[in-house]
């Protein structure tokens, strides 16, 4: 049990990580498809059906993207992703952290369906798999910086590229190089 990490009862601020760009992209795409559906295709045609179905699909994906949320609060990480139930891991009871072995490219999740996760596991058996693909760099940096003391504690087993994961280098968009 890693109770020494709690920093003497100091209250850390809540940090929430979302994917706003995904929701905006899907919303714009859906609006464009809806406009095409009503303005540029004839009723009853193949393209009428395709654009209408795609517009509805974009609306559904927008809702799912808005549901995505990672929250760091009171020494816990609470993950809400797509249609899965909310999962929580106690950071003061963290036992292992597994990071990806390689960087995630822009196209790998979209084409090959290969997302890479930072997996956190606590002594109660709770597991949270975090993918930071497409999250804003600044928010991701704050979230990972808050996780770092827990992940780097002596009693935590670590595997994979932990240093690169905590710097945000494993997920797209990558941190900007400072000149």
C-alpha positions as CSV (number, residue, x, y, z in Angstrom):
1,X,0.0,0.0,0.0
2,X,1.4,3.3,-1.1
3,X,-0.1,5.7,1.4
4,X,3.0,7.9,1.4
5,X,2.2,9.1,-2.1
6,X,-1.0,10.9,-0.9
7,X,1.2,13.9,-0.1
8,X,0.0,14.3,3.5
9,X,-3.6,14.8,2.7
10,X,-3.0,17.6,0.2
11,X,-6.1,18.0,-2.0
12,X,-5.1,17.9,-5.7
13,X,-7.3,19.6,-8.2
14,X,-9.6,17.6,-10.4
15,X,-8.2,17.1,-13.9
16,X,-10.6,16.1,-16.7
17,X,-9.4,14.9,-20.1
18,X,-11.7,14.8,-23.0
19,X,-11.6,14.4,-26.9
20,X,-13.3,17.7,-28.0
21,X,-11.7,17.6,-31.5
22,X,-13.3,14.2,-32.3
23,X,-16.7,15.5,-31.4
24,X,-16.4,18.6,-33.4
25,X,-15.1,16.8,-36.5
26,X,-18.0,14.3,-36.3
27,X,-20.5,17.1,-35.8
28,X,-19.2,19.1,-38.8
29,X,-19.1,15.9,-41.0
30,X,-22.6,15.0,-39.9
31,X,-23.9,18.5,-40.7
32,X,-22.3,18.3,-44.2
33,X,-23.8,14.9,-44.8
34,X,-27.2,16.1,-43.6
35,X,-27.0,19.1,-45.9
36,X,-26.0,16.9,-48.8
37,X,-28.9,14.5,-47.9
38,X,-31.5,17.2,-48.1
39,X,-30.1,19.6,-50.7
40,X,-28.1,17.6,-53.2
41,X,-29.6,14.1,-53.6
42,X,-32.9,13.1,-54.9
43,X,-35.4,11.4,-52.7
44,X,-35.4,7.6,-53.0
45,X,-32.0,7.4,-54.6
46,X,-29.1,5.3,-53.4
47,X,-27.2,8.4,-52.4
48,X,-30.2,9.7,-50.4
49,X,-30.0,6.6,-48.3
50,X,-26.2,6.7,-47.9
51,X,-26.0,10.4,-46.9
52,X,-28.9,10.0,-44.5
53,X,-27.5,7.0,-42.8
54,X,-24.0,8.5,-42.6
55,X,-25.4,11.7,-41.1
56,X,-27.2,9.7,-38.4
57,X,-24.0,7.6,-37.8
58,X,-22.0,10.8,-37.3
59,X,-24.5,12.0,-34.8
60,X,-24.2,8.8,-32.8
61,X,-20.4,8.9,-33.0
62,X,-20.5,12.6,-31.8
63,X,-22.5,11.4,-28.7
64,X,-20.0,8.6,-28.0
65,X,-17.1,11.1,-28.4
66,X,-18.7,13.4,-25.9
67,X,-19.0,10.6,-23.5
68,X,-15.2,10.0,-23.5
69,X,-13.8,11.3,-20.2
70,X,-10.8,10.5,-18.0
71,X,-10.9,12.2,-14.6
72,X,-8.2,12.4,-12.0
73,X,-9.7,13.2,-8.7
74,X,-8.8,12.4,-5.1
75,X,-6.1,9.9,-5.9
76,X,-8.3,8.0,-8.3
77,X,-8.5,7.7,-12.1
78,X,-12.1,7.4,-13.3
79,X,-12.5,6.4,-17.0
80,X,-15.7,6.7,-19.0
81,X,-15.2,5.4,-22.6
82,X,-17.8,4.8,-25.3
83,X,-20.4,2.3,-24.1
84,X,-18.3,0.7,-21.4
85,X,-19.2,1.2,-17.7
86,X,-17.2,3.7,-15.7
87,X,-14.0,2.2,-14.4
88,X,-12.0,3.4,-11.4
89,X,-8.5,2.6,-10.1
90,X,-7.2,3.8,-6.7
91,X,-3.8,5.4,-7.3
92,X,-2.6,5.0,-3.7
93,X,-3.1,1.2,-4.2
94,X,-1.5,1.0,-7.6
95,X,0.4,-2.3,-8.2
96,X,1.3,-2.2,-11.9
97,X,1.5,0.1,-14.9
98,X,2.0,-1.2,-18.4
99,X,2.8,1.2,-21.2
100,X,2.9,0.6,-24.9
101,X,6.2,-0.6,-26.4
102,X,6.0,1.7,-29.5
103,X,4.5,5.0,-30.6
104,X,1.0,5.2,-32.0
105,X,0.9,6.6,-35.5
106,X,-2.0,8.8,-36.7
107,X,-3.4,6.1,-38.9
108,X,-3.0,3.0,-36.8
109,X,-6.2,3.4,-34.7
110,X,-8.2,4.4,-37.7
111,X,-7.0,1.8,-40.3
112,X,-5.7,-1.1,-38.3
113,X,-7.8,-0.7,-35.1
114,X,-4.7,-0.9,-33.0
115,X,-5.0,1.5,-30.1
116,X,-2.2,1.5,-27.5
117,X,-3.0,1.9,-23.9
118,X,-1.5,2.9,-20.6
119,X,-2.8,0.2,-18.3
120,X,-3.2,0.9,-14.6
121,X,-4.0,-1.9,-12.1
122,X,-4.5,-1.6,-8.3
123,X,-4.4,-4.2,-5.5
124,X,-8.2,-4.6,-5.6
125,X,-8.0,-6.0,-9.2
126,X,-9.4,-2.9,-10.8
127,X,-7.9,-2.2,-14.3
128,X,-8.2,1.0,-16.3
129,X,-6.8,1.1,-19.9
130,X,-6.2,4.7,-20.9
131,X,-5.6,5.7,-24.6
132,X,-4.6,9.3,-25.0
133,X,-4.9,9.3,-28.8
134,X,-6.4,12.5,-30.1
135,X,-6.5,14.3,-26.7
136,X,-5.3,17.9,-26.5
137,X,-1.6,18.1,-25.7
138,X,-1.8,20.5,-22.7
139,X,-4.6,18.6,-21.0
140,X,-2.8,15.3,-21.6
141,X,0.4,16.8,-20.1
142,X,-1.4,17.9,-16.9
143,X,-3.1,14.5,-16.6
144,X,0.1,12.5,-17.1
145,X,2.1,14.8,-14.7
146,X,-0.5,14.2,-12.0
147,X,-0.2,10.4,-12.6
148,X,3.7,10.4,-12.5
149,X,4.3,10.3,-8.7
150,X,2.0,7.3,-8.4
151,X,3.4,5.5,-11.4
152,X,7.0,6.0,-10.4
153,X,6.5,4.9,-6.8
154,X,8.9,2.2,-5.6
155,X,6.2,-0.5,-5.0
156,X,4.7,-0.2,-8.5
157,X,5.7,-2.7,-11.2
158,X,6.3,-0.9,-14.5
159,X,6.7,-2.4,-18.0
160,X,7.0,-0.8,-21.5
161,X,8.1,2.8,-22.3
162,X,7.0,4.5,-19.1
163,X,9.1,7.6,-19.6
164,X,7.8,8.3,-23.1
165,X,4.3,7.5,-22.0
166,X,4.4,10.0,-19.1
167,X,5.8,12.7,-21.5
168,X,3.0,12.1,-23.9
169,X,5.3,11.1,-26.8
170,X,3.5,7.7,-27.5
171,X,0.2,9.2,-28.6
172,X,-0.9,11.5,-31.4
173,X,-0.6,14.4,-31.5
174,X,2.9,14.3,-30.2
175,X,4.3,17.1,-27.9
176,X,5.8,19.9,-29.9
177,X,9.5,20.3,-29.9
178,X,10.7,23.4,-28.1
179,X,13.4,25.4,-29.9
